[in-house]
């Protein structure tokens, strides 16, 4: 779908209160047009509707007029430059950035990441900046169980058993 048509749908979704759909459309556009700072700004506006300062800061990170609290929230959520590189979803050289401020931000994040990891990194090679992050910053899959996770699992199990009981009763009723 062309950019203009998708943006018109975003506007219609927002007018109709379909904020999650608008957010998803904008995420897709940013993925397709990573250098378009206007799309990133629009996505930040949608995250403000959710009250998510970290995500608003994420998508405004390349803008000079960004909000300091949102930027701090983004940097806190994405605690390393490697995670920030991933979160910024940039592709290609920094030189294609629309503004000198955006270019400077991108260069700073990439340079810091290279220093942290001890080797060069490239926006177009995610493996170059993800390398070693699991060991240094923890792998979510190795974290211990949480009460919320256990309760969610138990809830799924109870729901599956209830469904199975209803299904068995229906099958038994067919043969009575």
Backbone as CSV, one residue per row, in Angstrom:
resi,resn,N_x,N_y,N_z,CA_x,CA_y,CA_z,C_x,C_y,C_z
1,UNK,0.848,-1.176,0.000,0.000,0.000,0.000,0.898,1.245,0.000
2,UNK,0.604,2.220,-0.844,1.423,3.433,-0.915,1.419,4.218,0.402
3,UNK,2.480,4.982,0.605,2.672,5.763,1.827,1.494,6.685,2.111
4,UNK,1.075,7.464,1.130,-0.008,8.443,1.329,-1.298,7.737,1.730
5,UNK,-1.601,6.625,1.081,-2.816,5.878,1.399,-2.755,5.305,2.815
6,UNK,-1.601,4.811,3.189,-1.452,4.254,4.539,-1.589,5.350,5.592
7,UNK,-1.005,6.505,5.334,-1.148,7.621,6.281,-2.599,8.068,6.397
8,UNK,-3.344,8.038,5.300,-4.771,8.372,5.354,-5.507,7.357,6.228
9,UNK,-5.127,6.098,6.123,-5.749,5.075,6.977,-5.369,5.272,8.442
10,UNK,-4.132,5.685,8.685,-3.714,5.988,10.061,-4.598,7.085,10.634
11,UNK,-4.793,8.147,9.864,-5.653,9.247,10.315,-7.072,8.764,10.590
12,UNK,-7.613,7.926,9.701,-8.971,7.392,9.886,-9.026,6.500,11.120
13,UNK,-8.004,5.684,11.319,-7.965,4.811,12.502,-7.944,5.639,13.782
14,UNK,-7.132,6.676,13.805,-7.060,7.517,15.002,-8.382,8.237,15.246
15,UNK,-9.010,8.718,14.186,-10.300,9.413,14.324,-11.370,8.473,14.854
16,UNK,-11.267,7.192,14.501,-12.252,6.199,14.949,-11.866,5.564,16.287
17,UNK,-10.747,5.997,16.866,-10.337,5.450,18.157,-9.601,4.121,18.054
18,UNK,-9.192,3.742,16.868,-8.467,2.476,16.679,-6.962,2.744,16.787
19,UNK,-6.552,3.127,17.982,-5.160,3.513,18.221,-4.195,2.348,17.976
20,UNK,-4.491,1.125,18.448,-3.550,0.029,18.182,-3.342,-0.239,16.688
21,UNK,-4.388,-0.110,15.901,-4.269,-0.329,14.461,-3.416,0.781,13.845
22,UNK,-3.644,2.001,14.249,-2.846,3.129,13.750,-1.378,2.943,14.121
23,UNK,-1.148,2.528,15.357,0.234,2.295,15.805,0.904,1.224,14.943
24,UNK,0.196,0.135,14.675,0.768,-0.941,13.879,1.065,-0.485,12.448
25,UNK,0.174,0.286,11.877,0.416,0.811,10.519,1.662,1.701,10.510
26,UNK,1.790,2.560,11.517,2.946,3.441,11.582,4.239,2.659,11.815
27,UNK,4.189,1.610,12.625,5.374,0.767,12.829,5.814,0.163,11.508
28,UNK,4.844,-0.286,10.711,5.165,-0.831,9.401,5.790,0.211,8.486
29,UNK,5.255,1.424,8.539,5.809,2.498,7.704,7.234,2.851,8.122
30,UNK,7.483,2.924,9.414,8.835,3.228,9.886,9.795,2.114,9.458
31,UNK,9.329,0.897,9.492,10.155,-0.216,9.044,10.481,-0.098,7.555
32,UNK,9.504,0.326,6.768,9.704,0.469,5.325,10.469,1.735,4.955
33,UNK,10.304,2.781,5.767,10.940,4.076,5.496,11.700,4.536,6.740
34,UNK,12.784,3.841,7.112,13.466,4.138,8.381,14.098,5.525,8.452
35,UNK,14.313,6.174,7.318,14.960,7.487,7.320,13.970,8.641,7.427
36,UNK,12.686,8.342,7.384,11.649,9.378,7.411,11.354,9.776,8.857
37,UNK,11.905,10.907,9.273,11.731,11.354,10.660,10.295,11.763,10.955
38,UNK,9.540,12.172,9.937,8.138,12.544,10.134,7.328,11.339,10.590
39,UNK,7.594,10.176,10.021,6.887,8.957,10.430,7.244,8.589,11.865
40,UNK,8.510,8.740,12.218,8.934,8.454,13.591,8.230,9.397,14.573
41,UNK,8.104,10.663,14.191,7.416,11.643,15.040,5.951,11.256,15.222
42,UNK,5.295,10.850,14.143,3.884,10.434,14.227,3.734,9.235,15.152
43,UNK,4.666,8.287,15.045,4.619,7.111,15.913,4.802,7.512,17.372
44,UNK,5.684,8.456,17.638,5.869,8.959,19.007,4.574,9.562,19.540
45,UNK,3.862,10.288,18.687,2.585,10.883,19.098,1.580,9.805,19.495
46,UNK,1.557,8.717,18.769,0.639,7.620,19.096,1.028,6.999,20.436
47,UNK,2.327,6.808,20.667,2.752,6.246,21.954,2.433,7.193,23.108
48,UNK,2.392,8.479,22.857,1.972,9.419,23.906,0.512,9.185,24.281
49,UNK,-0.309,8.776,23.312,-1.708,8.455,23.622,-1.799,7.299,24.615
50,UNK,-0.845,6.396,24.549,-0.773,5.278,25.493,-0.146,5.688,26.818
51,UNK,0.489,6.854,26.842,1.206,7.275,28.036,2.546,6.567,28.182
52,UNK,3.099,6.076,27.067,4.352,5.332,27.088,5.506,6.268,26.712
53,UNK,6.087,6.902,27.731,7.150,7.882,27.510,8.385,7.249,26.887
54,UNK,8.720,6.026,27.275,9.920,5.383,26.743,9.808,5.147,25.240
55,UNK,8.642,4.701,24.785,8.465,4.469,23.346,8.345,5.792,22.585
56,UNK,7.730,6.787,23.195,7.692,8.104,22.563,9.123,8.633,22.428
57,UNK,9.931,8.447,23.471,11.326,8.858,23.420,12.128,8.080,22.399
58,UNK,11.781,6.821,22.247,12.453,5.982,21.249,12.274,6.563,19.847
59,UNK,11.052,6.922,19.517,10.769,7.371,18.159,11.084,8.848,17.941
60,UNK,11.313,9.595,19.032,11.739,11.003,18.914,13.242,11.165,19.147
61,UNK,13.948,10.100,19.341,15.362,10.143,19.720,16.222,10.889,18.706
62,UNK,15.827,10.885,17.463,16.621,11.524,16.414,16.206,12.970,16.151
63,UNK,15.281,13.485,16.960,14.765,14.842,16.775,15.390,15.788,17.798
64,UNK,15.770,16.951,17.341,16.390,17.937,18.227,15.407,18.474,19.268
65,UNK,14.130,18.556,18.933,13.134,19.100,19.854,12.479,18.012,20.718
66,UNK,13.169,16.927,20.915,12.647,15.820,21.724,12.480,16.234,23.177
67,UNK,11.636,15.523,23.887,11.359,15.769,25.299,12.419,15.054,26.146
68,UNK,13.037,15.772,27.056,14.124,15.211,27.872,13.657,14.036,28.727
69,UNK,12.443,14.115,29.279,11.934,13.016,30.111,11.686,11.769,29.269
70,UNK,11.164,11.948,28.059,10.943,10.803,27.168,12.272,10.185,26.745
71,UNK,13.248,11.031,26.464,14.574,10.529,26.089,15.168,9.724,27.234
72,UNK,15.070,10.239,28.451,15.597,9.530,29.623,14.873,8.203,29.830
73,UNK,13.564,8.193,29.603,12.795,6.948,29.745,13.229,5.920,28.703
74,UNK,13.454,6.378,27.469,13.938,5.488,26.416,15.299,4.910,26.786
75,UNK,16.217,5.774,27.198,17.562,5.318,27.531,17.561,4.371,28.727
76,UNK,16.634,4.578,29.664,16.538,3.674,30.808,15.983,2.313,30.383
77,UNK,14.972,2.311,29.537,14.373,1.045,29.090,15.343,0.247,28.226
78,UNK,16.048,0.926,27.350,17.015,0.288,26.456,18.402,0.661,26.978
79,UNK,18.824,-0.038,28.027,19.961,0.351,28.835,21.332,0.312,28.202
80,UNK,21.503,-0.325,27.070,22.808,-0.345,26.418,22.680,0.220,25.016
81,UNK,23.796,0.636,24.467,23.761,1.182,23.112,23.397,0.104,22.091
82,UNK,23.715,-1.152,22.355,23.312,-2.239,21.457,21.801,-2.377,21.394
83,UNK,21.165,-2.310,22.556,19.697,-2.385,22.577,19.103,-1.139,21.924
84,UNK,19.767,-0.005,22.096,19.276,1.226,21.452,19.398,1.139,19.937
85,UNK,20.497,0.550,19.458,20.642,0.371,18.007,19.492,-0.473,17.470
86,UNK,19.205,-1.545,18.163,18.101,-2.413,17.738,16.781,-1.646,17.777
87,UNK,16.556,-0.921,18.867,15.292,-0.208,19.050,15.102,0.912,18.026
88,UNK,16.166,1.575,17.637,16.033,2.689,16.695,15.682,2.228,15.282
89,UNK,15.933,0.970,14.974,15.530,0.381,13.689,16.028,1.195,12.488
90,UNK,17.261,1.640,12.573,17.858,2.401,11.476,18.497,1.446,10.483
91,UNK,18.542,1.833,9.233,19.219,1.055,8.198,20.035,1.997,7.338
92,UNK,21.210,1.541,6.947,22.050,2.342,6.075,22.969,3.253,6.851
93,UNK,23.726,4.058,6.120,24.687,4.956,6.776,23.983,6.124,7.476
94,UNK,24.628,6.629,8.499,24.079,7.775,9.224,23.973,9.002,8.333
95,UNK,24.824,9.089,7.322,24.869,10.257,6.446,23.558,10.504,5.704
96,UNK,22.696,9.506,5.594,21.422,9.706,4.899,20.338,10.256,5.828
97,UNK,20.697,10.494,7.084,19.729,11.071,8.031,19.287,12.441,7.528
98,UNK,18.040,12.783,7.808,17.449,14.015,7.293,18.033,15.284,7.916
99,UNK,18.589,15.166,9.115,19.145,16.344,9.789,20.530,16.017,10.346
100,UNK,21.300,17.052,10.582,22.631,16.831,11.162,22.508,16.344,12.610
101,UNK,21.465,16.778,13.310,21.257,16.298,14.678,21.012,14.795,14.679
102,UNK,20.123,14.313,13.795,19.826,12.880,13.707,21.099,12.101,13.367
103,UNK,21.868,12.621,12.433,23.118,11.954,12.064,24.050,11.850,13.268
104,UNK,24.151,12.937,14.020,25.003,12.944,15.209,24.543,11.941,16.257
105,UNK,23.239,11.848,16.449,22.698,10.883,17.409,23.031,9.452,16.991
106,UNK,22.830,9.171,15.718,23.096,7.824,15.213,24.572,7.465,15.331
107,UNK,25.441,8.408,14.981,26.879,8.167,15.090,27.259,7.917,16.545
108,UNK,26.689,8.698,17.463,27.007,8.551,18.888,26.588,7.180,19.409
109,UNK,25.403,6.741,19.044,24.928,5.431,19.517,25.808,4.316,18.953
110,UNK,26.088,4.380,17.648,26.913,3.338,17.023,28.324,3.324,17.600
111,UNK,28.922,4.500,17.788,30.283,4.583,18.324,30.345,4.036,19.739
112,UNK,29.390,4.402,20.559,29.350,3.905,21.937,29.179,2.395,21.955
113,UNK,28.339,1.878,21.081,28.129,0.436,21.008,29.420,-0.279,20.624
114,UNK,30.112,0.256,19.636,31.375,-0.354,19.211,32.382,-0.367,20.363
115,UNK,32.407,0.717,21.141,33.315,0.781,22.291,32.918,-0.240,23.353
116,UNK,31.610,-0.363,23.622,31.138,-1.336,24.620,31.474,-2.760,24.225
117,UNK,31.296,-3.084,22.946,31.497,-4.459,22.490,32.931,-4.757,22.078
118,UNK,33.721,-3.723,21.841,35.112,-3.934,21.493,35.354,-4.298,20.034
119,UNK,34.387,-4.028,19.177,34.562,-4.253,17.736,33.605,-3.349,16.978
120,UNK,33.865,-3.197,15.678,33.013,-2.309,14.881,31.609,-2.901,14.747
121,UNK,30.650,-2.019,14.616,29.251,-2.431,14.446,28.672,-1.686,13.250
122,UNK,27.615,-2.247,12.696,27.017,-1.695,11.484,25.500,-1.772,11.608
123,UNK,24.821,-0.681,11.283,23.361,-0.647,11.361,22.727,-1.762,10.536
124,UNK,23.344,-2.126,9.422,22.770,-3.124,8.524,23.166,-4.553,8.875
125,UNK,23.916,-4.737,9.956,24.324,-6.071,10.396,23.978,-6.232,11.874
126,UNK,22.707,-6.562,12.153,22.284,-6.677,13.560,23.147,-7.618,14.389
127,UNK,23.699,-8.647,13.769,24.548,-9.560,14.531,25.775,-8.842,15.080
128,UNK,26.227,-7.795,14.404,27.420,-7.077,14.857,27.192,-6.340,16.168
129,UNK,25.966,-5.913,16.427,25.725,-5.188,17.681,24.928,-5.996,18.696
130,UNK,24.437,-7.117,18.310,23.768,-7.991,19.288,24.760,-8.943,19.932
131,UNK,25.886,-9.148,19.263,26.905,-10.071,19.731,27.312,-9.756,21.164
132,UNK,27.118,-10.719,22.036,27.547,-10.563,23.417,26.557,-9.879,24.334
133,UNK,25.480,-9.328,23.814,24.538,-8.618,24.683,23.834,-9.564,25.647
134,UNK,23.545,-10.789,25.200,22.847,-11.733,26.082,23.681,-12.021,27.326
135,UNK,25.003,-12.226,27.125,25.855,-12.516,28.271,26.013,-11.291,29.170
136,UNK,26.161,-10.121,28.555,26.432,-8.916,29.326,25.194,-8.370,30.027
137,UNK,24.035,-8.449,29.362,22.834,-7.816,29.899,21.734,-8.790,30.253
138,UNK,21.985,-10.071,30.129,20.992,-11.054,30.526,20.100,-11.477,29.385
139,UNK,19.771,-12.734,29.385,18.889,-13.315,28.386,17.560,-13.583,29.073
140,UNK,16.492,-12.981,28.590,15.175,-13.113,29.231,14.752,-14.566,29.343
141,UNK,15.194,-15.418,28.411,14.762,-16.813,28.463,15.383,-17.561,29.633
142,UNK,16.458,-17.025,30.237,17.092,-17.713,31.349,16.673,-17.149,32.700
143,UNK,15.746,-16.206,32.714,15.306,-15.631,33.972,14.445,-16.628,34.732
144,UNK,14.438,-16.547,36.066,13.607,-17.463,36.855,12.127,-17.193,36.631
145,UNK,11.339,-18.176,37.009,9.887,-18.029,36.872,9.409,-16.877,37.737
146,UNK,8.343,-16.235,37.274,7.734,-15.170,38.066,6.339,-15.620,38.470
147,UNK,5.799,-14.998,39.509,4.448,-15.326,39.956,3.450,-15.074,38.821
148,UNK,3.607,-13.931,38.120,2.706,-13.614,37.012,2.780,-14.652,35.907
149,UNK,3.990,-15.095,35.583,4.151,-16.105,34.539,3.519,-17.427,34.924
150,UNK,3.695,-17.831,36.181,3.104,-19.082,36.663,1.580,-18.974,36.643
151,UNK,1.043,-17.852,37.125,-0.415,-17.681,37.128,-0.975,-17.682,35.714
152,UNK,-0.277,-17.067,34.777,-0.737,-17.077,33.387,-0.744,-18.494,32.843
153,UNK,0.289,-19.261,33.144,0.349,-20.655,32.695,-0.760,-21.490,33.297
154,UNK,-1.022,-21.305,34.593,-2.101,-22.044,35.251,-3.447,-21.658,34.636
155,UNK,-3.629,-20.370,34.358,-4.881,-19.929,33.733,-5.092,-20.575,32.382
156,UNK,-4.041,-20.687,31.599,-4.144,-21.353,30.288,-4.500,-22.817,30.455
157,UNK,-3.872,-23.464,31.422,-4.148,-24.873,31.664,-5.594,-25.089,32.100
158,UNK,-6.093,-24.264,33.009,-7.480,-24.374,33.471,-8.446,-24.163,32.302
159,UNK,-8.163,-23.165,31.483,-9.014,-22.912,30.320,-9.024,-24.086,29.361
160,UNK,-7.863,-24.681,29.117,-7.781,-25.830,28.215,-8.545,-27.014,28.788
161,UNK,-8.426,-27.237,30.092,-9.150,-28.354,30.718,-10.656,-28.129,30.680
162,UNK,-11.091,-26.899,30.885,-12.524,-26.595,30.813,-13.045,-26.840,29.403
163,UNK,-12.288,-26.409,28.409,-12.685,-26.641,27.017,-12.774,-28.142,26.738
164,UNK,-11.794,-28.892,27.201,-11.777,-30.337,26.985,-12.987,-30.997,27.650
165,UNK,-13.332,-30.558,28.848,-14.485,-31.130,29.556,-15.778,-30.855,28.793
166,UNK,-15.932,-29.662,28.289,-17.132,-29.316,27.521,-17.189,-30.139,26.244
167,UNK,-16.056,-30.296,25.589,-15.993,-31.070,24.353,-16.339,-32.537,24.602
168,UNK,-15.777,-33.118,25.673,-16.065,-34.519,26.002,-17.554,-34.690,26.313
169,UNK,-18.143,-33.783,27.068,-19.581,-33.863,27.389,-20.413,-33.798,26.109
170,UNK,-20.001,-32.976,25.156,-20.718,-32.887,23.882,-20.625,-34.175,23.103
171,UNK,-19.455,-34.806,23.091,-19.281,-36.070,22.367,-20.089,-37.163,23.034
172,UNK,-20.079,-37.220,24.363,-20.842,-38.232,25.098,-22.329,-38.048,24.824
173,UNK,-22.795,-36.804,24.779,-24.211,-36.535,24.526,-24.622,-37.021,23.133
174,UNK,-23.741,-36.999,22.188,-24.050,-37.484,20.829,-24.365,-38.978,20.826
175,UNK,-23.755,-39.757,21.714,-23.920,-41.202,21.718,-24.965,-41.688,22.733
176,UNK,-25.570,-40.771,23.442,-26.615,-41.178,24.399,-27.945,-41.382,23.743
